[in-house]
Amino acid sequence: MRIRLEPGLCVGHALCAARAPEVYALDEQGFCQSDGAQVAAGFEEQARLGASQCPEGAITLWDEGEDPAAAERGPCA
């Protein structure tokens, strides 16, 4: 599973990292810095939980071999 972040949508609420700190890295200002990151085995559920908390729907998750355009997005996507 990979993380795709739409940086223009992220406004730094940091809810992704609050719910899944093992998965989502933040910069000093609270913006998600996990674009393109591979989710470690066993952390897929945490990745989904963190993505679901993004009010802007800035985070998309997809599995290798899947079309990222058809991937899971946050609630406001």
C-alpha positions as CSV (number, residue, x, y, z in Angstrom):
1,M,0.0,0.0,0.0
2,R,1.2,3.5,-0.9
3,I,0.3,7.0,0.3
4,R,-0.5,9.7,-2.2
5,L,-0.9,13.3,-0.8
6,E,-2.4,16.2,-2.7
7,P,-0.2,18.9,-1.1
8,G,-2.5,21.7,-2.2
9,L,-5.4,20.2,-0.2
10,C,-3.4,19.6,3.0
11,V,-3.9,22.5,5.4
12,G,-2.0,21.1,8.4
13,H,-4.7,19.8,10.7
14,A,-2.3,16.9,11.4
15,L,-5.3,14.6,12.1
16,C,-3.7,11.8,10.0
17,A,-0.6,11.7,12.2
18,A,-2.6,12.1,15.4
19,R,-4.5,8.9,14.5
20,A,-1.6,7.0,12.9
21,P,1.8,8.5,13.9
22,E,3.6,5.3,12.8
23,V,2.4,5.9,9.2
24,Y,2.2,9.7,8.7
25,A,5.1,12.1,9.0
26,L,4.6,15.8,9.5
27,D,6.9,18.8,8.8
28,E,7.5,21.5,11.4
29,Q,4.3,23.3,10.5
30,G,2.1,20.2,10.8
31,F,1.8,19.4,7.1
32,C,1.8,15.8,6.0
33,Q,5.1,14.7,4.4
34,S,4.2,11.1,3.5
35,D,3.6,11.5,-0.2
36,G,4.7,8.4,-2.1
37,A,5.6,6.5,1.1
38,Q,5.2,2.8,1.3
39,V,3.0,1.7,4.2
40,A,4.8,-0.9,6.3
41,A,3.3,-4.4,6.5
42,G,0.9,-4.6,9.4
43,F,0.1,-0.8,9.3
44,E,-2.5,-0.8,6.6
45,E,-5.4,-0.4,9.0
46,Q,-3.7,2.6,10.7
47,A,-3.0,4.1,7.3
48,R,-6.7,3.9,6.5
49,L,-7.7,5.3,9.8
50,G,-5.3,8.3,9.4
51,A,-6.5,9.0,5.8
52,S,-10.1,8.8,7.0
53,Q,-9.5,11.6,9.5
54,C,-8.3,14.1,6.8
55,P,-11.2,16.6,6.5
56,E,-9.9,17.8,3.1
57,G,-9.5,14.3,1.6
58,A,-5.9,15.1,0.8
59,I,-4.7,11.5,1.3
60,T,-5.2,8.7,-1.1
61,L,-4.2,5.1,-0.4
62,W,-3.6,2.4,-3.1
63,D,-2.1,-1.0,-3.4
64,E,0.7,-1.8,-5.8
65,G,-0.7,-2.6,-9.2
66,E,-3.9,-0.7,-8.6
67,D,-4.8,2.4,-10.5
68,P,-4.3,5.3,-8.1
69,A,-7.2,7.2,-9.7
70,A,-9.5,4.4,-8.4
71,A,-7.9,4.3,-4.9
72,E,-9.4,5.0,-1.5
73,R,-9.6,8.6,-0.5
74,G,-10.5,10.6,2.6
75,P,-14.1,11.5,3.4
76,C,-14.3,14.8,1.5
77,A,-12.9,13.6,-1.8
